[in-house]
Amino acid sequence: MAVNRTDRPRPLRVVIYALVIGTGQRPDADWDTAEAEAALRGYAIHARLHDVATPAQRRTDAPAGPVGRLCAYTPPGQRPGWSEVRRQIQGGYAEGVVVVTRHDVSSDPAEYAAEIQHLGHQHQAFVHVVTHEAQDDAPT
């Protein structure tokens, strides 16, 4: 008896996203790591996006770090690459996003939680984080 291949569910489509620090940096290593994780999970890669972290003056409740209390990176919703991640998910082109660390989204716990809430609750999408680090003080 032949197996009907059309009965298999299609793989979840994801966007690979990286936030690189510094204008001379490339996202290739992070993309490779995220893509390897996506392959292990059986995800289909829809797009590869990235942003270059840009310092921005804004208030933060995080303790003063190496960049100071008022200086942090541009929030995720104001970055062109992350905004495109949102558009891809909102438009139904992808069901989730794969990042290497949560700091690719935001190092600010409240900001990170807000993005997870936005994507998960409003769009039933997921953020798959490859590695979990104990670095809650990295600025984003």
N, C-alpha and C positions, 0 to 999 in steps of 0.2 A: 504494500500500500504506500503510495507516495505521500509525502508530507507537504501540506500546503504552506509554502513559505510566506504567503501574505498574511497569515494569522499571527505572525510575530509582531509584537509591539515595536514601533519605531524607537530608536534610541533618543534619549533626551538631548535636545540641542542646547549647547552652552556657548557663552562668550568667554574667551580667555582675556583676563585683564591684568595689567601690571602698572605699578606706579614706580617710576625710576627717580632717583635722587640725583639731580645734576643734568645740565643740558647735554653733556657729552656722553651720557650713559645710554645704553640700548636695552630694550626689554627682553632680548633673545633668551637669556638664561632663565628668567622667570617664566617666559612663555614655554620653553622646553619642559620645565618642571611641571607647570600646570597642564600642559598637553599630555605628558606621561601619566599624570593622575587621571585625567579625563579618559584616556585610553583604558586604564585599569578599571574604571567604572563603567565603561561602555558608552560614554557620552559622545555625541557627534559635535564637532567644533563648527560653530557657525561663523564666528569672527574672532579676530585677535585685535585687541585695543590696548592703548596705554596712554599715560599722561606723564609729563615731567613735573615733579613736585616743585611748586613755586611758592616761596614764602609770601605770607599774607598777614597783614596786621589785623588781629581780631582778638576779642576777649576769650580767654579759656580758663576753666576752673582747674586745669591740671597744674601740678606744681611747676615752678620755673625749672626749665631744663637747659640744655646747652644753647638753645636759641632764644631763651628768655620767655617770660610769661605772656607777653603780648604778641609774640611772633610765632606763627605756626603755618602749616601749609594750607593751601586753598582747600576749602571744604569739598567733599566729593561732588555735591550737586552743582558746583561751579567749575568743575573740570570738564573740558570737552570730551575726553575719552570716556569718563564715567557717565556723563550725560548720554552718550551714545549707547552705553551698556543699558541704561534705563530705557532708552527708546527702543532698543532691540527687544527687550523683555516686554515692554508695554505694547509693542506692535505685534507680539506673538511670534517673533522670529526666533526667540530663544526662551528656554524655560529656566535658565539659571546662569550663573557666572562662576568661574573658577579663578581663585586668586591664590598666590603662594602663602601669604600671611594676611591676617586681618588688617594689618597696617596698610596694605594696598588700598583698602576701603577707607579706613581712618584709624588713627591711634587714639583718638578721643573716644572713650567708651560710650558716651551718650550719643555722639555722632554716628558711631558704628552701629549701635542699637537702633537708631532712627532709620538708617539705611536698610538694615535687616527687616525691620518692621514694614517699611515702605514696600520693599520688593516682595516680602513674604505675605503680608496680610492683604495688600492691595492687589497684587498681581499673581499670587500663588507661585512665586518663583523662589529659587534657593540660591544661597551663596555657599559655595563649597570652598573651604579653606584647607589647603594642603597641609601646612604645618602650623601648629599652635605654639606660639612663643610666649615666654613670660615677660616680654618687654612692653609693659604698659606705658612706659615713659617716652617712647619714640614719638616725635612730633609729626602729626599729619593734620 
